[in-house]
Amino acid sequence: MTNLNKTGKKSLVKNRLTLVILSIAIATSVLGAGIIVPFLPMYAESMGANGLWLGIVFSSFSVSRACFMPVIGTLSDKKGRKIFISSGLLIYSLVSLAYVAADSPLALTLVRFGHGFASAMVLPIATAYVADITPKNQEGAYIGWFQAAFFCGFGLGPLMGGLVKDFFGINANFYAMGILSFLAFILIILRIPELNQSVLERKEEKKTTCQMMLKSKTIQAVFVIRFATAFCRGTVLVFFPVLAHNVLHLSSSTIGMVMSAYILLTGILQRPFGKLADRFNRVAMVVCGSFITIVAICMLGLTDNLSQVIALSLCLAIGGGISIPAMTAITIEHGKAMKYGMGMLMGIFYLAVALGLATGPVLNGLIFDRIGLEASFFCGGAILFVGTAIFCFLVIIPAIPDVRHS
């Protein structure tokens, strides 16, 4: 028994070390992505892109992710996680050079599509890896740590990107992305082991398809709320800068600092609220965080000064900090209980995110053109309200297909 306890402790320490290394690698890669994202509109405009082309350039990334994530997730259940994560990071490095070489909106759209393909290999599969090594009843703590690294890396990107662009020019942003992605690739290759034991575990997994997974009421509920959350946050990321610049007349540096602070605080809160998700009712946490976000985004459209913007950004960060680790923990716990392939499951999970981020800016862009900016924020809140209501309805219904099919 003593030997078993020692083996268990060694395995736990090893898993935690792997989690930390993987989190550092992902944070490094998304730091690189965050460096370029805020400056892509002006880069595209320098090539002659109009409003329509700007929408196409940005949506191509999410469309590509949505197309490839379920497929790559399924393949990772058969071939392993490490090969896909490392391949995606290596493609990131090459894509950074393609950004520099792009000379037209069409070329930039193709580059963004390729970037989305690489992204489909990295974050969903890395999340599946975390799920594989997560001990029972610690889903919130592990995923909270991982998502904290992701948000903090992405949140630091705009600040670092602004400095790089001001001193060295926009091409330096793409080179910085390539260097950071390559460093993350090296870290994964050298320090992250492939999950050899997962080959044995997969023999016990049920042979499921995406269609079979989506028959689960729990998966349906998580898909809906994750889509609605991404829709809502996509609205904030796209239209808050418009509000801050056109209505509040804030400077670009102030807008960047507020955006980075919002993303960073969301990340910092992932770990403590992830731990709470292992102790308290996760469904209640999702609902609570969602309603905080709904109120904050609706009020954001009515704000008229910087103090209110800062306060509402704080509320948005708290809402995301409460709800996101809880909904991810629900997904992991349910997937393990049903013996689903984690790669396929995380592909579906992040498919919802990609669809929300792709449709939110487009729909709210049309609303902005026809009705006004305030209506865009109310639309984001309304979608999240409906998504939260559907989530509650689905998780309350006894999930008969979850326990009857074999």
C-alpha positions as CSV (number, residue, x, y, z in Angstrom):
1,M,0.0,0.0,0.0
2,T,2.9,2.3,0.8
3,N,4.4,1.7,-2.6
4,L,1.1,2.4,-4.3
5,N,0.8,5.6,-2.3
6,K,4.3,6.7,-3.4
7,T,3.5,5.8,-7.0
8,G,0.3,7.8,-6.8
9,K,2.1,10.8,-5.3
10,K,4.9,10.6,-8.0
11,S,2.2,10.5,-10.7
12,L,0.4,13.5,-9.2
13,V,3.6,15.5,-9.0
14,K,4.5,14.5,-12.6
15,N,1.0,15.5,-13.9
16,R,1.2,18.9,-12.1
17,L,4.7,19.6,-13.6
18,T,3.4,18.6,-17.0
19,L,0.4,20.9,-16.5
20,V,2.7,23.8,-15.6
21,I,5.0,23.2,-18.6
22,L,2.1,22.9,-21.0
23,S,0.5,26.0,-19.6
24,I,3.7,28.0,-20.1
25,A,4.0,26.7,-23.7
26,I,0.4,27.7,-24.5
27,A,0.7,31.1,-22.8
28,T,3.8,31.7,-24.9
29,S,2.1,30.8,-28.1
30,V,-1.1,32.9,-27.4
31,L,1.2,35.8,-26.4
32,G,2.5,35.7,-29.9
33,A,-1.0,35.7,-31.3
34,G,-2.1,38.5,-29.1
35,I,0.8,40.6,-30.4
36,I,-0.6,40.7,-33.9
37,V,-4.4,40.6,-33.5
38,P,-5.0,44.3,-32.5
39,F,-3.0,45.5,-35.5
40,L,-4.4,43.3,-38.2
41,P,-7.2,45.8,-39.2
42,M,-4.7,48.5,-40.0
43,Y,-2.4,46.0,-41.7
44,A,-5.3,44.8,-43.9
45,E,-6.3,48.4,-44.6
46,S,-2.8,49.1,-45.8
47,M,-3.4,46.5,-48.5
48,G,-6.6,48.2,-49.6
49,A,-9.2,46.2,-47.6
50,N,-12.6,47.7,-47.2
51,G,-15.1,46.9,-44.4
52,L,-16.3,43.7,-46.1
53,W,-12.8,42.5,-46.6
54,L,-11.9,43.2,-42.9
55,G,-14.9,41.0,-41.9
56,I,-13.7,38.2,-44.3
57,V,-10.1,38.4,-43.0
58,F,-11.2,38.0,-39.4
59,S,-13.9,35.5,-39.9
60,S,-11.7,33.2,-42.0
61,F,-9.7,32.3,-38.8
62,S,-12.8,31.2,-36.9
63,V,-14.3,29.4,-40.0
64,S,-11.1,27.4,-40.4
65,R,-11.1,26.5,-36.7
66,A,-14.8,25.4,-36.8
67,C,-14.1,23.2,-39.9
68,F,-11.1,21.4,-38.5
69,M,-11.4,21.2,-34.7
70,P,-13.8,18.2,-34.5
71,V,-11.8,16.3,-37.1
72,I,-8.4,17.0,-35.5
73,G,-9.8,16.3,-32.1
74,T,-11.0,12.8,-33.2
75,L,-7.6,12.1,-34.8
76,S,-5.8,13.1,-31.6
77,D,-7.8,10.4,-29.7
78,K,-6.2,7.8,-32.1
79,K,-2.8,9.2,-32.8
80,G,-2.0,11.0,-29.5
81,R,-1.9,14.7,-28.4
82,K,1.7,15.7,-28.6
83,I,2.1,15.4,-32.3
84,F,-0.8,17.7,-33.0
85,I,0.1,20.4,-30.4
86,S,3.7,20.5,-31.6
87,S,2.7,20.5,-35.3
88,G,0.3,23.4,-34.7
89,L,2.9,25.4,-33.0
90,L,5.4,24.8,-35.8
91,I,2.8,25.9,-38.3
92,Y,2.3,29.1,-36.2
93,S,6.0,29.8,-36.7
94,L,5.7,29.4,-40.5
95,V,2.5,31.4,-40.7
96,S,4.2,34.4,-39.1
97,L,6.4,34.6,-42.2
98,A,3.4,34.2,-44.5
99,Y,1.8,37.3,-42.8
100,V,4.8,39.4,-43.8
101,A,4.7,38.0,-47.4
102,A,0.9,38.7,-47.8
103,D,0.4,41.6,-50.2
104,S,-3.4,41.6,-50.7
105,P,-6.6,41.1,-48.7
106,L,-7.1,37.7,-50.4
107,A,-3.6,36.6,-49.5
108,L,-4.1,37.8,-45.9
109,T,-7.4,35.8,-45.8
110,L,-5.7,32.7,-46.9
111,V,-3.0,33.2,-44.3
112,R,-5.6,33.7,-41.6
113,F,-7.3,30.5,-42.7
114,G,-4.0,28.6,-42.3
115,H,-3.5,30.2,-38.9
116,G,-7.0,28.9,-37.9
117,F,-6.1,25.4,-39.1
118,A,-3.0,25.5,-36.9
119,S,-5.0,26.9,-34.0
120,A,-7.4,23.9,-34.3
121,M,-4.3,21.7,-33.4
122,V,-3.2,23.7,-30.4
123,L,-5.7,24.9,-27.9
124,P,-8.4,22.2,-28.1
125,I,-5.9,19.4,-28.1
126,A,-3.9,20.9,-25.3
127,T,-7.1,21.2,-23.3
128,A,-7.8,17.5,-24.0
129,Y,-4.3,16.7,-22.8
130,V,-5.0,18.6,-19.5
131,A,-8.3,16.6,-19.2
132,D,-6.3,13.4,-19.7
133,I,-4.0,14.1,-16.7
134,T,-6.6,15.6,-14.4
135,P,-7.4,13.6,-11.3
136,K,-11.0,13.0,-10.4
137,N,-12.7,15.9,-8.6
138,Q,-9.9,18.3,-9.5
139,E,-11.2,19.3,-12.9
140,G,-11.8,22.9,-11.9
141,A,-8.4,23.4,-10.4
142,Y,-6.5,21.9,-13.3
143,I,-8.5,23.7,-16.0
144,G,-8.4,26.9,-14.0
145,W,-4.7,26.9,-14.0
146,F,-4.5,26.1,-17.7
147,Q,-7.0,28.8,-18.8
148,A,-5.4,31.3,-16.5
149,A,-2.2,30.9,-18.5
150,F,-4.1,31.2,-21.7
151,F,-5.9,34.4,-20.8
152,C,-2.8,36.0,-19.2
153,G,-0.7,35.3,-22.3
154,F,-3.3,36.6,-24.6
155,G,-3.9,39.7,-22.4
156,L,-0.3,40.7,-22.4
157,G,-0.1,40.4,-26.2
158,P,-1.7,43.8,-27.1
159,L,0.6,45.7,-24.6
160,M,3.7,43.9,-25.9
161,G,2.5,44.3,-29.5
162,G,2.1,48.0,-29.2
163,L,5.6,48.5,-28.0
164,V,7.1,46.2,-30.7
165,K,5.1,48.0,-33.4
166,D,6.1,51.5,-32.2
167,F,9.8,50.7,-32.0
168,F,10.3,48.3,-34.9
169,G,7.3,48.4,-37.3
170,I,4.4,46.0,-37.8
171,N,6.4,43.3,-39.5
172,A,8.3,42.9,-36.3
173,N,5.1,41.9,-34.6
174,F,4.8,38.9,-37.0
175,Y,8.4,37.9,-36.4
176,A,7.9,38.1,-32.7
177,M,4.9,35.8,-33.0
178,G,7.0,33.4,-35.0
179,I,9.8,33.4,-32.4
180,L,7.5,32.9,-29.5
181,S,5.6,30.1,-31.2
182,F,8.9,28.3,-32.1
183,L,10.0,28.6,-28.4
184,A,6.7,27.0,-27.4
185,F,7.2,24.3,-30.0
186,I,10.7,23.5,-28.6
187,L,9.3,23.4,-25.0
188,I,6.5,20.9,-26.1
189,I,9.0,18.7,-28.0
190,L,11.5,18.5,-25.2
191,R,9.4,18.5,-22.0
192,I,5.9,17.2,-22.7
193,P,5.6,13.4,-22.8
194,E,3.1,11.6,-25.0
195,L,0.4,9.9,-23.0
196,N,1.4,6.3,-23.5
197,Q,-1.2,5.1,-21.0
198,S,-3.9,6.7,-23.0
199,V,-3.6,4.0,-25.6
200,L,-4.9,1.5,-23.0
201,E,-7.5,3.9,-21.7
202,R,-8.9,4.4,-25.2
203,K,-9.6,0.7,-25.5
204,E,-12.2,1.2,-22.8
205,E,-13.8,4.2,-24.4
206,K,-17.0,3.8,-26.3
207,K,-16.8,4.3,-30.0
208,T,-18.7,7.6,-30.3
209,T,-19.2,10.1,-33.1
210,C,-19.9,13.8,-32.8
211,Q,-23.6,13.1,-33.5
212,M,-23.7,10.6,-30.6
213,M,-22.0,13.1,-28.2
214,L,-24.4,15.8,-29.2
215,K,-27.3,13.6,-28.2
216,S,-26.1,14.1,-24.6
217,K,-28.2,16.8,-22.8
218,T,-25.1,17.8,-20.9
219,I,-23.0,18.3,-24.0
220,Q,-25.9,20.2,-25.7
221,A,-26.1,22.5,-22.6
222,V,-22.4,23.2,-22.5
223,F,-22.3,23.7,-26.3
224,V,-25.1,26.3,-26.1
225,I,-23.7,28.2,-23.2
226,R,-20.2,28.2,-24.6
227,F,-21.5,29.5,-27.9
228,A,-23.5,32.2,-26.2
229,T,-20.5,33.2,-24.0
230,A,-18.2,33.4,-27.0
231,F,-20.9,35.4,-28.9
232,C,-21.1,37.9,-26.0
233,R,-17.4,38.3,-25.5
234,G,-16.7,38.6,-29.3
235,T,-19.1,41.5,-29.2
236,V,-17.1,43.1,-26.4
237,L,-13.7,42.6,-28.2
238,V,-14.9,44.0,-31.5
239,F,-17.3,46.8,-30.4
240,F,-15.8,48.1,-27.2
241,P,-12.9,49.8,-29.0
242,V,-15.5,51.4,-31.3
243,L,-17.5,52.6,-28.3
244,A,-14.3,53.8,-26.5
245,H,-13.0,55.7,-29.5
246,N,-16.1,57.1,-31.1
247,V,-18.3,57.8,-28.1
248,L,-16.0,58.1,-25.1
249,H,-13.1,59.6,-27.1
250,L,-10.5,57.6,-25.2
251,S,-7.0,57.4,-26.5
252,S,-5.6,54.3,-28.2
253,S,-3.2,53.6,-25.3
254,T,-6.1,53.9,-22.8
255,I,-8.3,51.5,-24.9
256,G,-5.4,49.0,-25.1
257,M,-4.8,49.2,-21.3
258,V,-8.4,48.6,-20.5
259,M,-8.7,45.7,-22.9
260,S,-5.5,44.1,-21.6
261,A,-6.6,44.6,-18.0
262,Y,-10.0,43.0,-18.8
263,I,-8.4,39.9,-20.4
264,L,-5.7,39.6,-17.8
265,L,-8.1,39.8,-14.9
266,T,-10.3,37.2,-16.5
267,G,-7.2,35.0,-16.6
268,I,-6.1,35.6,-13.1
269,L,-9.5,34.7,-11.8
270,Q,-9.6,31.3,-13.6
271,R,-7.5,29.5,-11.0
272,P,-9.3,30.5,-7.8
273,F,-12.7,30.1,-9.3
274,G,-11.6,26.8,-10.9
275,K,-10.8,25.6,-7.4
276,L,-14.2,26.7,-6.2
277,A,-15.8,24.8,-9.0
278,D,-14.4,21.6,-7.4
279,R,-16.2,22.4,-4.1
280,F,-19.5,24.1,-5.1
281,N,-22.3,23.5,-7.6
282,R,-20.8,24.0,-11.1
283,V,-24.1,24.6,-12.8
284,A,-24.9,27.4,-10.3
285,M,-21.5,29.0,-10.9
286,V,-22.2,29.0,-14.7
287,V,-25.5,30.7,-14.2
288,C,-24.2,33.2,-11.7
289,G,-21.2,34.2,-13.9
290,S,-23.4,34.4,-17.0
291,F,-25.9,36.8,-15.3
292,I,-23.1,39.0,-14.1
293,T,-21.8,39.2,-17.7
294,I,-25.3,39.9,-19.1
295,V,-25.8,42.9,-16.8
296,A,-22.3,44.2,-17.5
297,I,-22.5,44.0,-21.3
298,C,-25.9,45.6,-21.4
299,M,-24.8,48.5,-19.2
300,L,-21.6,48.8,-21.3
301,G,-23.7,50.2,-24.2
302,L,-25.0,52.9,-21.9
303,T,-21.8,54.0,-20.3
304,D,-20.5,57.6,-20.8
305,N,-17.2,57.8,-18.9
306,L,-14.0,55.9,-18.2
307,S,-14.8,55.1,-14.6
308,Q,-17.9,53.2,-15.6
309,V,-16.0,51.4,-18.3
310,I,-13.4,50.2,-15.8
311,A,-16.1,49.1,-13.4
312,L,-18.0,47.2,-16.1
313,S,-14.8,45.6,-17.4
314,L,-14.2,44.4,-13.9
315,C,-17.7,42.9,-13.8
316,L,-17.1,41.2,-17.2
317,A,-13.9,39.7,-15.9
318,I,-15.5,38.4,-12.8
319,G,-18.4,36.9,-14.8
320,G,-16.0,35.1,-17.0
321,G,-13.8,34.0,-14.1
322,I,-16.8,32.4,-12.4
323,S,-18.5,30.7,-15.4
324,I,-15.7,29.6,-17.8
325,P,-13.8,27.1,-15.5
326,A,-17.1,25.7,-14.2
327,M,-18.5,25.0,-17.7
328,T,-15.2,23.4,-18.8
329,A,-15.0,21.3,-15.6
330,I,-18.6,20.1,-16.3
331,T,-17.5,19.0,-19.8
332,I,-14.4,17.2,-18.6
333,E,-16.2,15.4,-15.8
334,H,-19.0,14.3,-18.0
335,G,-16.7,13.2,-20.8
336,K,-14.7,11.0,-18.4
337,A,-17.8,9.5,-16.9
338,M,-19.1,8.6,-20.3
339,K,-15.7,7.5,-21.6
340,Y,-15.8,9.9,-24.5
341,G,-12.6,10.6,-26.5
342,M,-11.4,13.9,-25.0
343,G,-9.9,15.1,-28.3
344,M,-13.3,14.8,-30.0
345,L,-15.1,16.3,-27.0
346,M,-12.8,19.3,-26.8
347,G,-13.1,19.7,-30.6
348,I,-16.9,20.1,-30.1
349,F,-16.4,22.4,-27.1
350,Y,-14.1,24.8,-29.0
351,L,-16.3,24.5,-32.1
352,A,-19.0,26.3,-30.0
353,V,-16.4,29.0,-29.2
354,A,-15.4,29.4,-32.8
355,L,-19.0,29.7,-34.0
356,G,-19.8,32.3,-31.3
357,L,-16.7,34.4,-32.2
358,A,-17.5,34.1,-35.9
359,T,-21.2,35.0,-35.7
360,G,-21.2,37.6,-32.9
361,P,-19.2,40.3,-34.7
362,V,-21.1,39.8,-38.0
363,L,-24.6,39.9,-36.6
364,N,-23.8,42.7,-34.3
365,G,-22.1,44.6,-37.1
366,L,-25.4,44.5,-39.1
367,I,-27.3,45.7,-36.0
368,F,-24.7,48.4,-35.5
369,D,-25.2,49.6,-39.1
370,R,-29.0,49.5,-39.0
371,I,-29.9,50.4,-35.4
372,G,-26.9,51.7,-33.5
373,L,-24.0,50.8,-31.3
374,E,-26.0,50.4,-28.1
375,A,-28.2,47.8,-29.7
376,S,-25.1,45.6,-30.4
377,F,-24.3,45.3,-26.7
378,F,-27.9,44.6,-25.9
379,C,-28.0,41.9,-28.6
380,G,-24.9,40.3,-27.0
381,G,-26.6,40.3,-23.6
382,A,-29.8,38.9,-25.0
383,I,-28.0,36.0,-26.7
384,L,-26.3,35.1,-23.5
385,F,-29.6,35.4,-21.6
386,V,-31.3,33.0,-24.0
387,G,-28.2,30.7,-23.9
388,T,-28.3,30.6,-20.1
389,A,-32.0,29.8,-20.1
390,I,-31.5,26.9,-22.5
391,F,-28.5,25.7,-20.5
392,C,-30.6,25.6,-17.3
393,F,-33.5,23.8,-19.2
394,L,-31.1,21.1,-20.5
395,V,-29.2,20.3,-17.4
396,I,-32.4,20.0,-15.3
397,I,-33.8,17.4,-17.7
398,P,-32.8,13.8,-16.8
399,A,-30.2,12.9,-19.4
400,I,-31.6,9.5,-20.3
401,P,-29.4,9.0,-23.4
402,D,-26.3,9.6,-21.3
403,V,-26.9,6.5,-19.2
404,R,-28.9,4.2,-21.4
405,H,-26.9,3.8,-24.6
406,S,-24.0,1.3,-24.5
